[in-house]
């Protein structure tokens, strides 16, 4: 996965089983449910940037890691809320 765009007024659910450095853009009135089910770790730091570019854009997300032994899951989540009346909820 390199980039995802959720168009105006759309609702989309995305399930990730790995995390690559990537960008997600959520447009005006759009809703994204993002679920991470990460079962295999990695060594290098990864970044996921989520940009809410339109009014009333909404993101709900939950990430679960379940690696074995000494697996690591180094990642950053970055949120850019560049419009008013946007929301991000994490669980």
C-alpha positions as CSV (number, residue, x, y, z in Angstrom):
1,X,0.0,0.0,0.0
2,X,1.4,3.4,-0.9
3,X,-1.6,5.7,-0.9
4,X,-5.3,5.7,-0.4
5,X,-7.7,8.5,-1.2
6,X,-11.2,8.4,0.3
7,X,-13.3,10.6,-2.1
8,X,-15.9,13.3,-1.0
9,X,-18.9,11.9,0.9
10,X,-17.7,8.3,0.7
11,X,-17.4,5.7,3.4
12,X,-14.5,3.3,3.3
13,X,-13.2,0.5,5.5
14,X,-9.5,-0.6,5.1
15,X,-7.8,-3.5,6.9
16,X,-4.0,-3.5,6.9
17,X,-2.0,-6.6,7.7
18,X,1.3,-4.8,7.2
19,X,2.4,-1.2,7.5
20,X,4.3,0.5,4.7
21,X,5.3,4.2,4.8
22,X,2.2,5.6,3.2
23,X,-0.3,8.4,3.0
24,X,-4.1,8.3,3.4
25,X,-6.2,11.3,2.3
26,X,-9.8,11.7,3.5
27,X,-11.8,14.3,1.6
28,X,-14.8,16.4,2.5
29,X,-17.6,14.6,4.2
30,X,-15.8,11.2,3.9
31,X,-15.5,8.6,6.5
32,X,-12.6,6.1,6.9
33,X,-12.5,3.1,9.3
34,X,-8.9,1.8,9.5
35,X,-8.1,-1.5,11.2
36,X,-4.5,-2.7,11.5
37,X,-4.0,-6.4,12.2
38,X,-0.3,-6.6,12.3
39,X,1.1,-10.1,12.9
40,X,4.7,-9.9,11.6
41,X,7.1,-7.3,13.0
42,X,9.8,-5.2,11.3
43,X,13.0,-3.5,12.4
44,X,12.9,-0.1,10.6
45,X,10.6,2.7,11.7
46,X,7.5,3.2,9.5
47,X,5.2,6.1,9.2
48,X,1.5,6.3,8.2
49,X,0.3,9.8,7.6
50,X,-3.5,10.4,7.5
51,X,-4.6,13.8,6.1
52,X,-8.1,15.0,6.6
53,X,-8.4,17.5,3.8
54,X,-12.1,18.5,3.8
55,X,-14.7,19.6,6.3
56,X,-16.5,16.9,8.3
57,X,-13.9,14.2,7.3
58,X,-13.8,11.5,9.9
59,X,-11.3,8.7,10.7
60,X,-11.8,5.9,13.2
61,X,-8.9,3.5,13.7
62,X,-7.8,0.6,15.8
63,X,-4.4,-1.2,15.5
64,X,-3.7,-4.6,17.0
65,X,-0.2,-6.2,17.1
66,X,0.3,-9.9,17.8
67,X,3.9,-10.8,17.0
68,X,5.8,-13.7,18.5
69,X,8.9,-13.6,20.7
70,X,11.0,-10.5,20.1
71,X,9.2,-9.0,17.0
72,X,9.0,-5.2,17.0
73,X,6.5,-2.9,15.5
74,X,8.1,0.5,15.2
75,X,5.7,3.0,13.6
76,X,4.4,6.5,13.8
77,X,0.9,7.7,13.1
78,X,0.7,11.3,11.9
79,X,-2.6,13.1,11.5
80,X,-2.9,16.3,9.5
81,X,-6.3,18.0,10.0
82,X,-6.2,20.7,7.4
83,X,-9.9,21.5,7.4
84,X,-12.3,22.5,10.2
85,X,-14.8,20.1,11.7
86,X,-12.7,17.0,11.2
87,X,-12.4,14.2,13.7
88,X,-10.1,11.3,14.6
89,X,-11.0,8.5,17.0
90,X,-8.7,5.8,18.0
91,X,-9.5,2.6,19.9
